[in-house]
């Protein structure tokens, strides 16, 4: 249920795809194709008080001019704003999801560069090439601003029962209790998250420390290569041979905030195996740059074989049988 005349957030997406290629004929039997591609999806889901804010370039906890009116209505304690969520109307006057961050953003670009060389020599038509892909997701969500959920809290609401109020149905009892806690401002719980900014600063920070969003920037690269030969063994029989290889890079967090249990899988056992589970930061820009979330995998080979045969029994070149594997 929404509060009539309340403030709304906004959700915006900006997808983009760009592809280009350059084909070069070096000779009558050598052709090269270079490809380059870029795609991205950028999304902002802003709370009413951050309307239009560009969190990629401005992550300070200050409202925009467009959202100042909504920000002024937020309750504040010691100068720190917080979001109240009612029991009867969880969306309240700010139209929020009660158990989630109020603002989210992400930018997820991917770059790719590939090249394929085709050439013929005698009875062979060769093709070889490779492609490199690099992508990341830089995103965050606002979990630093406290969220105050109204409700009964510890002590239960008493004397709103059918015995105390004759004729009060079970559904109306619940509604009456929730109305009482909402109107009285009874607090059931307060939730606020804290985060670290990078692998070297281990101090947890929140909204009052100037940290607005929990930011993670996950990156990874991939590479693939192939070789193929169409060998015309006879005028009516062609053999297809090929080999494909792929490498998938281990993802890492750009600020060095990828966590790994000490001892990896064994470390997850915890006190049952003799010691509490502890974690360290690993990967690029961390204090353990030589450790990764998992080991590299270099052995992704996929051979392929096939043939094309023009069957001689039903007229020349009228029936062709093809088969392949890989």
N, C-alpha and C positions, 0 to 999 in steps of 0.2 A: 504494500500500500504506500502511495506517495503522499507527502504533505502538500495540500493545495497551495499553489503559488510558490513552491519552494525553488531552490536553485538547482540547476542541472549541470552536469559535467559535459564533456564532449569527447568524441572518438574520431580520429582522423587517420587515414592510411594513404601512403604515397608509394605505390609500386612502380618499378621502372625496369625495363629490359632493353639492352642494346647488344646487337650482334653484328659483326662485320667479318669479311673474309677477303683474302687476296689470292687469286689464282695466277700462277706464272708458268708459262710454257717455255722451258729452257731450250728444248729441242723437240724434234718430232716424236721422241720416245721418252721424254722426261718432263713431268708436270708436277708442280709443287703447289700446295694449298696451305696458306697460313690463316688461322682463325683466332679471333679475339672476342670475348664476350663479357658482359657485365650485367648483373641483375641485383636488385635490392628491394627490400620491403621495409618501409619505415612506418612505424605506428606510434601514435600518442593517444593515450586514454587519460585525460586530465580531469582532476577533481574540479569542482566549481570555482575554487579560489586560485587555481593555477591555469586558468583558461588561456590557451595560446602560448604557454611557456615552452621554450626550446631547451629541454633538459640536457641535450647533448652539449650545449655550450654554456648553460647557466643552471647550476645545481644548488644555488643558494636558497635557503628557506625564506623567501620573500614573495608575497603575492604579486601577480601581475595587475596592471591597471584595470584590465577587463574583469579580474576576479576579486578586486578589492572589496566590493560590497559584500560578497559572501564571506570573505576572510574576516571582515569587521564583526560579523555576527557569531563567529566561533567563540565559545567560552575560552578563557585563558587563565592559567595558574602560574604565578611567578613569571609572567610574560610568555609562557609557552602555550600555544593554542592546542586544543584537543577537540576531538570529534565525539559528541554524545550520540549514542544510538538507543532509541527507545525500544521497549518490548513490544508494544502494540504496533508501532510504525518503525520497523528497523531502518527503513530508508531515511527516516526523519526529514528535515527540511533541506538536506543537502543531497538526497538521492544517492546514497552510498550502499555498497555491499557491506554488511556488518562484520564479516569475518575475513576481509581481504584488504590488501593495500588500496588506498584511495586513488592513487595515480600510478600509471605504468607507461613505459616507453621502451621501444627497442628499434635498433637499426641493424639490419642483417644483409650486408652486401656480400656478393661472391664474384670473384674474378677468375677467368679461365683463359689460357693461352694454349693453342694446339697447332701442330704442323703435321702434314701428311705428304710424303714424297712417293710418287708413282712412276715407275719406269719399266720398260720392256727390254728383254734381251733374249733373242732366239725364241724358244718355245715357252719362255717364262714371262709372266706379268707380275712384277713385284710391287708390293705396297708396304710402306713402313711409316710409323709416326708415333707421336706421343702427345699428351695433354697434361698440363699442370693446372690445378684448381686450388684456390685459396679463398677462404671465407671466414666470417666471424659474426657473432651476435653480441652487440654492445647494448645492454638493456638494464633496466632497474625498475624498482617499484617502491612506492612511498610507504614504508612500514615504520618510519621513525616517529611520525606524529602520533601521540597517544590517542587511543580509542577507548572511551569510557562507555561501558555497557550498563544500562540501567536494569534493575531487577531486584529481587529479594535479597541477594547476597547470602550471608550466613543465616541470620534469624529468619524463620519462615513467617509469612503473613498469617495472622490468626484472626478468628472471629468473622471471617467472610465465608460462611458455610450455610448449608440449608438449615442447620439447627439454629444458627444465630439469626438468619434472615429467612423466614419461612417462604417457600415457593421459589427460591433462587436455584435455578438449574445448574448442572455441573459445568456446562459451557460458560454460563454467565458468571459463575464463581471464579473461573480462571480469568475471564475478561476483567472482572472487578478488581482482582488482585493485581493484575498487570497495570490497570489504570491507576491504582493507588501508588505502586512503586514508581510509575512514570511521573505522576503529578507531584509526588513528594521528593523526587530526585534521588531515590535510593540507588546506590551504586552496587552492582553485582560484581563487576571486575573491571580492571584497567589493564590494557595491553599496550606495550610499546617495545619495539625491537631496537637493538643496538648492533653496530657493525664496525668492522675494521676497514680502514681505507686502503692499506697495502700490506705486504708481507713483513715489512720492517717496523711498522707502527702497530703494536699489539694491543693498544688501548681501545676498548670498545667505546664508540661514540654514538650519540643520539642527536635528536633534533636541537637540543640546547647547545650542542657543540658545533653547530653549523653543518651537520650532515643531514641532508634531506632524503636522499634515496639510497637504497641498497643497490649498488652497481656491480655488475659482473660483465666481463668482456672475454668471452670464450672464443678461441681461435684454433684453426686446424688447416692443414694443407693435404692435398692428395696428388698423386701422379700415376699415370697409366701409359703404357707403351705397347705397341703391337708390331708384328711382322706377318706378312701374308704372301703366299706364292700361288698363283693359278698356273699350273704346269700342263700345257697341252701335250700330253703324251702321244696321242694320235689325233687325227683329224676328227674322230668321233668320240674321243675320250679325254676329259680334262680332270686332273687331280688338284684338289684344293687343300693346301697345307697352311697352317697358321699357328701363332703363339701369342698369347695375351698375358701381360703382367700388370699388376696394380699394387700401389703402396698407399696406405691410409695413415696419415700422420696422427700421432697421439694428441688429442686436444689439450690445450693449456689455457690458464686464465692470465690475461695480459698483465694484471697487477700482482701476479704471484700468489693468488688466493685460492689455488686448487689444493684441497686438503686430501691427505693420504694417511691411513692408520699406520703407525709404526709397526713393522712386521707384516704389513699387508694383510692377507687373509687370516693369518694366525693372530695378528693383533686385534682382530675383531672379536676374538673369543673372550677378551676381558678378564675379569678377576677369576673366572672359572678356570682359566689357564695359568693363573699365577700373578697377573699384573693388570692394572686398570688400562683400558684402551686409551691411548693418546694419539694425537694427530699432529702432522707437520705439514707445512706448505711446501709444495714441490712444483717443478716446471720453471719455465722462463720467468725471470724477474723475481723469483723467490729466493729464500736463503738455502734452498737445496736444488739448484738449477740442473744438476746432473741426474736427478731422479724424476721419473715420470709416473703418471697415473697407472700405466701398464706398459709392458714392453713393446717395442716396435715389431711389426709383422712385415717381413720382406719377402715371404715365399708364396705370394699369391699368383701362381702360374696357371694358365688355362690353355692347354694345347687344343687344336681343332684340326679335323681331317674330314674330307668329303670328296665327292666326285660327281661329274656330270657325264652321262653316257647316252649318245644318240643311238637308240635301238635300231638294228638293221632290218627287222622283220616286217615293219609296217610302212615301208616307204622311207626314203632317205630324208633325215631331219624332220620327220613328222611326229615322232614320239621320243621324248627325252626323259630319262630316269635320273633323278637326283637324290642323293643321300648324304648325310653328314653327321658329325658328332662334335660337340664342343661349342 
